[in-house]
Amino acid sequence: MPEVKKPGKKYKVKRPTRDEFELEELGERLVEAKQEETEVVLTVWDAEPVRGRIVVLDARTRLVHVQGYDSLVKIPFLDIMRIDNPVD
């Protein structure tokens, strides 16, 4: 009887880790952008960049609510890699 090969394990690509200082700095920039109601571009891990205004920073669920031109997007805080000002 021929040997049956088992399927190899497929590992999901893990989110890059960041230290406490980087996360704190990112949090401060998000709070500042929300308070000033400025438009931002968020670089999100494993997704397309999101552009809009931050309307809610939910500490309980750790979600950042971003109001874009046509929809509201909820992004997990740990998935946000960078926050930038839009270049127009």
N, C-alpha and C positions, 0 to 999 in steps of 0.2 A: 504494500500500500504506500503511495507517495506521501511525503511529509507535507502537511498543511501549514503554511506560514501564517502567523498571527499578524494582524494589522499593527503597524507601529503606533506608538502613542503620539498624539498631536498636541503639542504644547501651545497654549495661547501666549502671545507675546505680552510680557509684563510691562506695566507702566514704569517709566524711569523713576527711580527714587530721588528725592530731594531732601536736603537737610532742613532743620527747623528754621534757620535763618532765611532761606529762600522762600519757604512757605509763609513766614511772617511778613516778609517784604511784599509778596504777592497779595496777601490779605490786605495790607495797608493800601496798596495801589487800587484794589477793588473798592474799598471803602471810600477812598478819595474820589474815584470816578463816579460812584453812586451819589455822594454828597454834592458834587459839582455838576451832576447830570450831563456829563460829557459823553460823546460817542466814542466807543472803544472797539478794537478788534482783538478778540481773544483767540489765541492759538490753542486748540483743543487736541489732546492726545487721541490718536486713532480716529480723527474726524476732520471735517472741513473747518476752516476758521469761521468764527461767528462775529458778525458786526452788529452793533446796536448800543442801546443805553441800558445800564444795569438798573433794574427797578426794585429788586428784592434780593437781599442777602439772608438766606434762611439758615440760621445757625443750628436749628434742630435737625433738619434733613441734610444739611451741608450742600445745599443746591444754590446756584447763582442764577437768578431769573434775568434773562436778557431780552428786551423788547427790540426786535428787528423791524424792518420796514413792513413786513406782512404777518409776522407771527411772534409768539413768545416762546423762547427756548430756555429749558432748564438744564443747566450743566453742573455735574458734580464738581465741587471745588478742587478735588485732587486731580481731576482730568484737565484742568487749566494749566497749560505750560508757560504761557506768556500773556502779557497784556500790553497792547500798543495803541498809540493814537492812529486813527485812519489817515492814510496819505491820499489826498485828493488834489 
